[in-house]
Every structure is written in structure tokens, then in C-alpha cells.
Amino acid sequence: MEKNREELNEIIRLLREKYPDGDKCSLTFKSPVQLLVSTILSAQCTDVRVNKVTPSLFARFPDAASLALADVSEIEELIHSCGLYRSKAANIKKCAEMIVERFDGTVPDNIDDLTKLPGTGRKTANLVIGEWFGRPAYVIDTHVKRIWHLIGITDSETPESIERDLRLLIPPEDPEASDALALSHLLITHGRNTCKAGRPDCAVCCIKEHCDHFEKKHAKRDG
């Protein structure tokens, strides 16, 4: 079934009712650099674990300048428990070096420049744009992509094309465009708690009445 903005608003309302704090970023940060680093660390790692690691990391290296000068082995030691620590440490240092060398130590405020930073894909760039700079942002991670397909919002496969589909439903010029970022956080929360990969718990899903997957599953069972 085709979704419109009115139905999307209802999906957002139901998710907010289910997860009162689920529309916010769960990473802890005090600057755009810290948000970038935390997001790099969150790859294949829980936000809970990242938030346990970053206090000591940021106490030692609080900004891009200090991270750029850091010994990569020390970064590795501080983030070891996050997994993939060697590649993450290398990306963190290279990212900080580029911020210092090409952007005068200031995290850029646009998607094109952000995605030039090592370890920074479009998802991370959108997160920084939305969370730090407060502009319309469309964060598409694996949870969002999976649930978007199940609900029936989009058949697109790439984050860029899914982002374009979402922009049609929630245009950047919309007075409530901030709903786009909140919705991404809500879907990530929903994906972690209820609509899990390979085993969505449709019986307790708060948005099942708006989900193509549930409708098809229900129709097949009844048929």
C-alpha cells in the first residue's frame, strides 16, 4: 500500500508513544568531532559500548587537533573493546588530520565535505548535519533500510535512493523536516527492540497496521 505524509505522521506518532526517548541520538558527545568519532566507533558495535569507551578517549584527545597528533597505537588501546579497533583508530586519526589540514580544524557543515573525511559515509554525514548543525537530515542505516522495505515506504536499495524517497515525503523545506531525523532514530530503536533482522516480532509491533509485510503475512495466513 502506498504511504503518504499523513500515514507517515501516524507512524511517527505511534513510534514516539512506544519509545518516548527513541527519537534522540543515543551517542554521548560534546562537539561535532566527538560525534564523528563516536559514529565511526559505533560500526558493528553497540552505542552503549561506545559511550563507555569515549569518556577516556575524549579526556585524552578532546578535539581534532589532539587526535591528529595522537599516536595511532594509543587510540587503538583506548578503543580496543569497540572491535575493529585497528581500522577505526586509523580512520579516526586520518579524519582528524583532514579536518585540521583542509578545514582549519573545523568540522564542515555540508554533506559533500563531510563525506570526504575518512570513515565518514553519508549516514554519518547526515547525522552530524542533523544532530550538531540542526538542519534537515536523513540518516539511513541498516535498520532504517530494512524497516522501510518491510513497511512499504520504498523499494530502493541504496542509502542515497532511500534518502531521496524520504525527502519526497518529508521535504527539507517542510516546517517539520526535523521529523526525518527523529524518524530515523525511532526506526533504529524499533529495529533493535522489535523489528529485528530476520525475526521481526510482528505480534507486538506498534506500527503493524501500517506495514506491508504484516499485511501480506496476515493475508497469507488467512488465505
VOGU-3710 file (C-alpha; in Angstrom, 3 decimals, decimal comma):
1> meknreelne> 0,000/0,000/0,000  1,290/3,460/-0,896  2,233/5,682/2,008  1,601/9,419/2,240  2,721/12,072/4,707  -0,421/11,673/6,801  0,258/7,980/7,330  3,928/8,666/7,950  2,937/11,148/10,662  0,856/8,421/12,287
11> iirllrekyp> 3,787/6,013/12,155  5,966/8,637/13,841  3,298/9,240/16,496  2,965/5,526/17,277  6,722/5,021/17,485  7,117/8,023/19,787  4,360/6,655/22,005  6,134/3,276/22,158  9,638/4,706/22,600  9,365/8,088/24,395
21> dgdkcsltfk> 13,126/8,676/24,237  13,691/6,772/20,999  13,745/9,830/18,750  17,106/11,040/20,077  20,687/10,078/19,293  21,959/7,636/21,911  25,625/8,531/21,489  27,239/10,894/24,001  29,222/13,826/22,578  30,062/17,485/23,221
31> spvqllvsti> 31,326/18,581/19,804  30,950/17,650/16,128  34,364/15,955/16,211  33,254/13,813/19,133  30,049/12,934/17,286  32,060/11,933/14,206  34,425/9,780/16,251  31,586/8,160/18,208  29,791/7,276/14,992  32,935/5,758/13,495
41> lsaqctdvrv> 33,277/3,664/16,653  29,643/2,550/16,501  30,168/0,438/13,363  29,392/-3,176/14,348  29,356/-2,061/17,978  26,597/-1,009/20,363  26,126/2,630/21,329  26,248/1,516/24,961  29,769/0,176/24,465  30,841/3,292/22,539
51> nkvtpslfar> 29,602/5,522/25,364  31,721/3,527/27,825  34,843/3,978/25,706  34,617/7,619/24,625  34,962/9,379/28,023  38,575/8,240/28,416  39,271/8,758/24,699  37,940/12,318/24,707  39,601/13,144/28,021  42,918/12,292/26,354
61> fpdaaslala> 42,090/13,668/22,895  39,234/16,206/23,161  39,428/17,748/19,682  40,601/17,307/16,101  43,981/18,903/16,749  44,911/16,496/19,530  43,588/13,463/17,625  45,565/14,473/14,544  48,784/14,448/16,599  47,930/11,280/18,513
71> dvseieelih> 49,897/8,075/18,232  47,542/5,670/16,490  48,592/2,872/18,870  47,305/4,913/21,816  43,966/5,428/20,076  43,848/1,675/19,424  44,432/0,947/23,099  41,657/3,311/24,207  39,054/1,958/21,743  40,115/-1,694/21,794
81> scglyrskaa> 36,832/-3,010/23,207  34,786/-1,496/20,359  36,008/-4,078/17,864  37,697/-3,449/14,504  39,857/-1,133/16,562  42,823/-1,001/14,187  40,854/0,244/11,174  38,722/2,533/13,364  41,794/4,075/15,001  43,379/4,678/11,593
91> nikkcaemiv> 40,199/6,318/10,280  39,823/8,479/13,388  43,372/9,799/13,101  43,111/10,378/9,310  39,733/12,062/9,767  41,174/14,425/12,385  44,209/15,159/10,195  41,985/16,113/7,257  39,810/18,335/9,448  42,928/20,171/10,621
101> erfdgtvpdn> 44,699/20,351/7,251  41,801/21,006/4,878  39,119/22,572/7,055  41,168/24,658/9,518  40,283/22,404/12,430  36,529/22,913/11,993  34,154/20,092/11,081  32,497/21,002/7,755  28,769/21,669/7,795  27,792/20,159/4,444
111> iddltklpgt> 27,335/16,634/3,112  29,860/16,907/0,263  32,775/17,901/2,503  31,788/15,607/5,357  31,766/12,547/3,116  35,338/13,305/2,054  36,506/12,574/5,609  37,952/9,061/6,152  35,459/6,712/7,785  32,591/9,135/7,164
121> grktanlvig> 29,833/7,873/4,899  26,561/9,539/4,042  24,834/8,143/7,149  27,405/9,715/9,462  27,404/12,958/7,498  23,625/13,257/7,769  23,795/12,511/11,485  26,263/15,360/12,034  24,188/17,721/9,869  21,051/16,926/11,870
131> ewfgrpayvi> 22,363/16,461/15,390  25,012/19,179/15,519  24,052/21,722/12,891  20,299/21,303/13,371  19,408/21,073/9,712  17,120/18,571/7,925  18,910/15,227/7,822  18,069/11,776/6,507  20,014/9,037/8,301  19,728/5,699/6,508
141> dthvkriwhl> 21,353/2,782/8,309  20,684/-0,970/8,035  17,734/-0,827/10,467  16,104/2,061/8,621  16,600/0,425/5,218  15,203/-2,926/6,390  12,146/-1,476/8,095  11,448/0,942/5,232  11,257/-2,073/2,911  9,018/-4,030/5,290
151> igitdsetpe> 6,652/-1,118/5,824  6,492/-0,394/2,114  7,851/3,144/2,065  10,415/2,342/-0,622  11,749/-0,399/-2,877  15,032/1,454/-3,356  18,226/-0,340/-2,374  20,945/2,267/-1,848  21,026/4,744/1,053  21,107/7,600/-1,452
161> sierdlrlli> 17,962/6,452/-3,263  16,138/5,718/0,002  17,113/9,185/1,181  15,618/10,660/-1,994  12,370/8,771/-1,378  12,199/10,080/2,188  12,900/13,626/1,002  9,777/13,395/-1,150  7,694/12,530/1,915  9,444/14,979/4,253
171> ppedpeasda> 10,972/17,765/2,112  13,828/19,788/3,649  11,711/22,940/3,341  8,892/21,365/5,372  8,380/23,217/8,697  8,513/19,816/10,402  11,515/18,492/8,452  13,197/17,656/11,772  10,806/14,687/11,843  13,086/12,995/9,294
181> lalshllith> 15,973/12,690/11,762  13,642/11,786/14,637  12,062/9,100/12,467  15,460/7,575/11,676  16,282/7,364/15,392  12,855/5,860/16,099  13,259/3,224/13,401  16,728/2,324/14,691  15,252/1,918/18,179  12,373/-0,131/16,772
191> grntckagrp> 14,807/-2,299/14,820  16,868/-3,025/17,899  13,890/-3,823/20,113  11,064/-5,246/17,993  11,628/-5,403/14,233  14,899/-7,320/14,448  16,715/-8,551/11,376  15,410/-11,968/10,343  12,934/-12,187/13,211  10,554/-9,221/13,386
201> dcavccikeh> 8,136/-9,605/16,297  5,009/-8,576/14,405  2,696/-9,621/17,245  3,843/-6,760/19,468  4,726/-4,239/16,740  3,136/-0,847/17,327  3,066/0,042/13,619  1,963/-3,295/12,159  -1,294/-1,807/10,869  0,804/0,391/8,601
211> cdhfekkhak> 3,200/-2,343/7,479  3,042/-4,078/4,091  4,990/-7,050/5,463  2,446/-7,621/8,233  -0,457/-7,170/5,828  0,940/-9,747/3,395  1,784/-12,130/6,217  -1,718/-11,767/7,685  -3,396/-12,210/4,274  -1,328/-15,338/3,551
221> rdg> -2,221/-16,836/6,922  -5,925/-16,123/6,490  -5,893/-17,374/2,909
//
